[in-house]
Amino acid sequence: MNPSISTISQDLTLETPESPNVLAPETMDDPLYLFERVVSKLYTLWARTTYPFASIGHDVAFHYSVDVRRSKANRIAIGNGVYLGKDVWLNVTLTDDNDGHVIALGDRCVLGRRTMLSAKNQILLENDVTTGPGVLIMDHNHAYEDITRPVEQQGVTEGGTVRIGEGSFLGFGCAIVCSKGDLTLGKHCVVAANSVVTRSFPDYCVISGNPARVISQFDHDKKMWVLGGIAR
């Protein structure tokens, strides 16, 4: 590899969080990847400088394709070491009732490519939450009850709040949708690929299916993972 390209690559490396879940391709795999890294670095600097986020920590990195509206950035709080991957979309539905931040990403959260967060009330990801590709998290839904009008014209439901516990992993293509009330996913949970979560689950669960259910849970008395939920 050309030494000058190697030097530039080191200088412009994305500030990706120190996480085993974030593996940046080597520039030597394809020299054109250097261009993507440079543009993403510049976009990260631009967003930090010009977007009025409610708060933003250090060592944050955005892929250049991340979709965040500047006019809604003041409703988004981002912790330290957060990484937003390719085509991530942070969508805020503004209403007269929501003030303050409605999307909050804790320290070292990693949002995989094409992850979408759509918040009307509040979506909170605690520290060290990781999403696989194509994950959807919504704290509201589309209204559809009036059969005399197209669904698109009926707006959104009142919705609720979503809280994802620290250290949890959301697998490929899963959807977490809260139509009302509070939906809480406990800490250190795993949501299997393509699962649909519409209710709360406790800590240390593996969740799968549509609708999602507990297929495994850590039993602290036995100090092991057991199939199904733990009887209380």
N, C-alpha and C positions, 0 to 999 in steps of 0.2 A: 504494500500500500504506500502511496506517496506520502513522505514524511510531513509535508505541509498540510495535507488533508487530515492526517492523524492529530497534528497539533491543534488545528482549528476545531476538530471534533471534541477534543478534551476540554477546550475552552468553552464550548457551547453546549456541553452535556446538560440535558434536562435535569432539574433538581428533583428527580424522582425519589420518593420516600424509601428509606432503607427497609424494604420488606421483601421476603422471599416470594411474594405473590406478584411483584412487579419486575419483569425481566425485559429490559430494553434490548432490542436487537443490536448486534454488533454492526458498526458502520461498514466493516469489511464484508458483511453479507451482501450488501448492495450500497455502493457509494452514494446513490441517490437518497438513501435514508438520511444522510447528513442534512439534506435540504429540509426534510420534515422536522428534524430535531431543531434546526436553526429557527424555522418558522414558529414551531411550538414554544421555543424559549422566548422569542420576541412577543408572541401573543400573551404568554404568562406575564411578562414584564408590563405589557400594555394594560392588561386587565387589572393587575395589582395597582397600577398607577392611576388609572382613569375611571375604574368602576367603583361606585360608592358602596362597597359591601358593608353590611352591618359590622362585620369584623373579618379579618383574614390573617392567618398565622404565617409563620416562616416556613421555608422549604416546601411551598405549595407549587404544584406543576399542573398545567392544563395542556392537553393536546390542542392544536390550533383549530380543530373542528368542533370544539365544545360550544354548545349553544346556551348562552346566558344573556338575557337582555339587560343592557345597562340601566334602563329605566326601572327594573325590578331588583337590581343587585342589592339595594338597601334592605331587602327582606331576606337576604341570604347570609349566613354566618359560616365561615370556613375555618377549621382548626389548623394545627401545625402538621406538616408532612402529608397533606392530603394530595391525592393524585386523581385527576379526572381524565379518563381515557378517551379514545377516539369516538366522536359522535355522541358523547354524553349530553343529555338535555336536562337542564334545571329549569323547570317551568313553574312560574308563580301566577296563580289566578287571583287577581286583586279584587277585593270587595271592600265595602265601607266598614266591615266588622274587623278585618285583620290589620293590626298594626304591630310593629316589631317584626322580628324575623320569623318566617314561616318554614324555611329550610335551614337546618343546622347540621353540619358535618363535623363530627368529633375528630380528634387527633388521629392521624395515620389512616384515615379512611381511604379506600381504594375503590373507585367506581369503574368497572370494566366497560369496554366499548359498547355503545348503543344503550347504556343504562339510562332510564328516564325517571326522574322524580317530578311529580306534578302535585303541587301543594296549594291548598286553599286556606287551611287552618294551621297545621304544623306537622312537618315530618322531621324527626330527629334521629340521626344515626349516631350512636355513641362511639367511643374510641375503638379503633381497630376493626371496623366493619368492612368487609370486602364483598363486592358484587361481581358475579360472572357477567358474561356478555348478555345483552338483551333483557336485563331485569327491569321490571316496571314496579314503581311504588307510587300509589295515589292515596290521598286522604279524603277523596270525594269520588263521585261518579257522575255519569251523564243522566239527567232526568229523562224519563221516557213515558210517564204515566198518561199524558194527554194524547189520545189517539187522533185528535183532529189536527195536530201539528207535527211536522217532521221532528225527529229527535234532535237534530242539530240546532233547532230553534228554541229548545226548551231549557237551555242552560245546564247548570250542574246542581247536584244535590247539596244539602247542608253539610254532609260529610262529618268527619271526626278528626282524630289525630292518630299518627303512626309513630311508634318508638321502636327502634331496633337495638337490642341490647349489645353491649360491648363484646368484641371478639367474634361476632357472628359471621357466617358465610352464606350468601344467597346465590344459589346455583343458576346455571344457564336458563334464561327464558322464564324464570319464575315471576309470578305476579303477586304483589301484596296490595290489597285494595280494601280501604275502610270506608264503607258507605255511611256509617254513623257510629257515635260513641268513640271509645278509645281502643285501638289495636296495639298491643304490646307484645313484641317478640323478646323473650328472655335472653340473657347473655349466653354466649357460647353455643348458639343454636346453628344448625345447618338446615337450609331449605333445599330440597332436592330439585334437580332440573325440571322445568315446566310445571312446577307445583303452583296451586292457586290458594293463597292464604287470605282468609276473610275474617279471622278471629284471633284472639290472643293465645299464646302458648308460653309455658313456663321456661325456666333456665335449662340449659344442657339437654336440648331435645334435637333429634333428627326428625324432620317433618317432610312428608311426601304426599303427593296425590292431588286430586281435584274432586271435592274440596280436600284441603290438606288435613292430615292427621298425624299423630305421633307414631313413628315406627320404632324408635329407639330413644332411650333416655338414660342419663347417667344416674346410677343409684349410689348415693354417698355412703349409705350404710354398708353396702357390699363392695364399694369402691370399684365398680365396673359398670359398663354399659349393658343395659338389659333391653330385650325386645318389648315393644309396646310401652305404654305409660306406667308410671309407678303408682300403685294403689295407695291412697291416702286414708 
